[in-house]
Amino acid sequence: MPRIDFAQLPDDGRLWIFGSDRPLGRDEAAVLLEEVDRFLDQWKAHGAPLRSARDWRDDRILAIGIDPTAEQASGCSIDGLFRELQRLEGPLATSLLAGGRVFYRDRNGRTQLALRNEIGRLASAHVIDTDTPVLDTSLTTVGAFRERFERPARDTWVGDLLARAQASQASTRSATNSSSARKG
């Protein structure tokens, strides 16, 4: 009974978003979701069942939310969720819990993954820019997920990374031009 449909979660529901480092095939996704559902069916905080739900998108994005009006998740219950996902990483040969990752849509609409430190290089190569749709895995409420999960990079924290990358490139060009002028 504690697991409900994701649409039933209130906007103020607490949320965790996890992304697979690679798209999961149909069978792999079925294994992941079956195990996640099994976990959610018995998920508790201080002995009280958590009213929870999950959403699966783009063959790699898993959102798990709880209804805080029923019961609040505790540190131990959240740790349990993370342990369960960590346990599933090995058999599925994927990483769900790693940080420093940016999920975005390429020009063909497919979800791609880049490491945070690769954003500057991808911007220079014109793979990603301020208009690139970014899947914001930093959101922490169900309402924010519904309203702002996919937005142009400029409207997310990734926009700051792009601005720093552009500033760094401009600084490098300026230093190169200055050096060339002294030699010339």
Wavefront OBJ file of the C-alpha trace (Angstrom):
o trace
v 0.000 0.000 0.000
v 2.761 2.566 0.623
v 3.738 2.710 -3.076
v 1.485 4.944 -5.156
v 1.421 6.307 -8.680
v 3.891 9.180 -9.165
v 1.058 11.479 -10.295
v -0.501 11.127 -6.838
v 2.468 12.701 -5.070
v 1.861 16.266 -3.885
v 4.011 19.060 -5.284
v 5.748 19.469 -1.917
v 6.799 15.805 -1.977
v 10.464 15.176 -1.296
v 12.380 13.952 -4.337
v 15.615 12.234 -5.288
v 16.714 11.959 -8.922
v 19.200 9.357 -10.112
v 20.663 8.976 -13.578
v 22.199 5.909 -15.145
v 25.544 6.500 -16.810
v 24.191 4.651 -19.838
v 20.747 3.965 -21.269
v 19.269 0.773 -19.857
v 17.699 -1.696 -22.239
v 14.130 -2.882 -21.751
v 15.125 -5.992 -19.756
v 17.617 -4.075 -17.616
v 15.069 -1.341 -16.892
v 12.520 -4.010 -15.950
v 14.969 -5.494 -13.432
v 15.767 -2.062 -11.987
v 12.142 -1.009 -11.680
v 11.042 -4.359 -10.242
v 13.717 -4.087 -7.548
v 12.939 -0.425 -6.862
v 9.222 -1.219 -6.579
v 10.014 -4.082 -4.200
v 12.072 -1.697 -2.074
v 9.427 1.039 -2.109
v 6.736 -1.465 -1.109
v 8.536 -2.072 2.167
v 10.295 1.323 2.650
v 9.820 2.672 6.169
v 11.028 5.467 8.415
v 11.089 4.638 12.122
v 8.800 1.685 11.459
v 6.166 3.748 9.605
v 5.591 2.992 5.895
v 6.622 5.743 3.508
v 4.047 6.649 0.893
v 6.326 6.681 -2.134
v 6.438 6.548 -5.902
v 8.908 6.411 -8.747
v 9.115 7.726 -12.277
v 11.340 6.342 -15.065
v 12.308 8.483 -18.064
v 14.506 8.363 -21.124
v 15.864 4.868 -20.374
v 18.148 6.349 -17.702
v 16.459 8.771 -15.274
v 14.883 7.470 -12.068
v 12.965 9.841 -9.798
v 11.814 8.653 -6.386
v 9.489 10.760 -4.284
v 7.654 10.540 -0.992
v 4.441 12.114 0.246
v 5.510 14.137 3.309
v 1.919 14.448 4.507
v 1.921 10.729 5.304
v 5.392 10.335 6.853
v 8.800 12.009 6.604
v 11.850 10.083 5.425
v 14.574 9.760 8.039
v 18.323 9.724 7.533
v 18.346 5.960 7.993
v 15.532 5.421 5.495
v 17.285 7.614 2.916
v 20.520 5.710 3.510
v 18.555 2.513 2.860
v 17.380 3.841 -0.498
v 20.929 4.725 -1.501
v 22.234 1.321 -0.362
v 19.557 -0.409 -2.448
v 20.462 1.568 -5.580
v 24.157 0.963 -4.947
v 23.428 -2.772 -4.662
v 21.727 -2.686 -8.081
v 24.600 -0.891 -9.826
v 26.812 -4.004 -10.053
v 24.315 -6.434 -11.583
v 23.149 -3.757 -14.029
v 26.699 -2.609 -14.861
v 25.743 1.019 -14.417
v 26.337 3.903 -12.060
v 23.270 5.550 -10.551
v 24.781 7.443 -7.619
v 27.814 9.234 -9.034
v 27.891 13.009 -8.769
v 29.307 15.686 -11.032
v 27.228 14.627 -14.001
v 25.144 16.605 -16.453
v 22.314 14.997 -18.394
v 21.289 16.854 -21.539
v 19.507 16.280 -24.830
v 21.592 16.172 -27.972
v 20.420 17.683 -31.248
v 18.519 14.460 -31.995
v 16.626 14.624 -28.692
v 18.493 11.719 -27.077
v 19.558 11.991 -23.465
v 23.332 12.200 -23.113
v 25.680 12.324 -20.152
v 28.677 14.568 -19.632
v 30.881 14.973 -16.622
v 30.819 18.415 -15.074
v 34.463 19.017 -16.004
v 33.706 18.234 -19.683
v 31.198 21.080 -20.138
v 33.831 23.602 -21.255
v 35.189 21.245 -23.915
v 31.671 20.381 -25.110
v 30.805 24.082 -25.311
v 33.967 24.764 -27.345
v 33.031 21.928 -29.683
v 29.503 23.399 -30.037
v 27.949 20.201 -28.634
v 26.246 22.036 -25.786
v 25.250 25.669 -25.406
v 22.864 27.817 -23.379
v 19.867 26.559 -25.411
v 20.665 22.864 -24.899
v 17.916 21.137 -22.891
v 19.310 20.006 -19.540
v 17.669 17.448 -17.242
v 18.095 19.004 -13.808
v 18.889 16.182 -11.394
v 19.476 18.656 -8.546
v 15.757 19.266 -7.946
v 14.442 18.152 -4.551
v 10.653 18.506 -4.740
v 8.062 16.789 -6.882
v 6.571 20.140 -7.953
v 9.939 21.416 -9.168
v 10.426 18.143 -11.057
v 7.058 18.562 -12.760
v 7.678 22.202 -13.662
v 11.405 22.527 -14.252
v 13.051 19.150 -14.808
v 13.911 19.879 -18.435
v 14.979 23.435 -19.219
v 17.497 25.269 -21.372
v 20.983 25.089 -19.868
v 20.986 28.860 -19.248
v 18.095 28.412 -16.785
v 19.899 25.748 -14.722
v 23.123 25.500 -12.754
v 24.753 24.291 -15.993
v 24.384 27.847 -17.334
v 26.927 28.961 -14.718
v 29.355 26.291 -15.942
v 28.906 27.484 -19.520
v 29.473 31.121 -18.514
v 32.702 30.174 -16.696
v 33.838 28.133 -19.695
v 33.190 31.085 -22.027
v 35.034 33.471 -19.678
v 37.974 31.071 -19.502
v 38.079 30.768 -23.300
v 37.953 34.565 -23.672
v 40.773 34.935 -21.139
v 42.876 32.346 -22.966
v 42.269 34.079 -26.331
v 43.198 37.425 -24.806
v 46.418 36.033 -23.332
v 47.294 34.378 -26.660
v 46.616 37.600 -28.598
v 48.662 39.603 -26.102
v 51.582 37.161 -26.360
v 51.401 37.220 -30.177
v 51.392 41.027 -30.234
v 54.579 41.166 -28.087
v 56.333 38.686 -30.395
v 55.145 40.364 -33.553
l 1 2 3 4 5 6 7 8 9 10 11 12 13 14 15 16 17 18 19 20 21 22 23 24 25 26 27 28 29 30 31 32 33 34 35 36 37 38 39 40 41 42 43 44 45 46 47 48 49 50 51 52 53 54 55 56 57 58 59 60 61 62 63 64 65 66 67 68 69 70 71 72 73 74 75 76 77 78 79 80 81 82 83 84 85 86 87 88 89 90 91 92 93 94 95 96 97 98 99 100 101 102 103 104 105 106 107 108 109 110 111 112 113 114 115 116 117 118 119 120 121 122 123 124 125 126 127 128 129 130 131 132 133 134 135 136 137 138 139 140 141 142 143 144 145 146 147 148 149 150 151 152 153 154 155 156 157 158 159 160 161 162 163 164 165 166 167 168 169 170 171 172 173 174 175 176 177 178 179 180 181 182 183 184
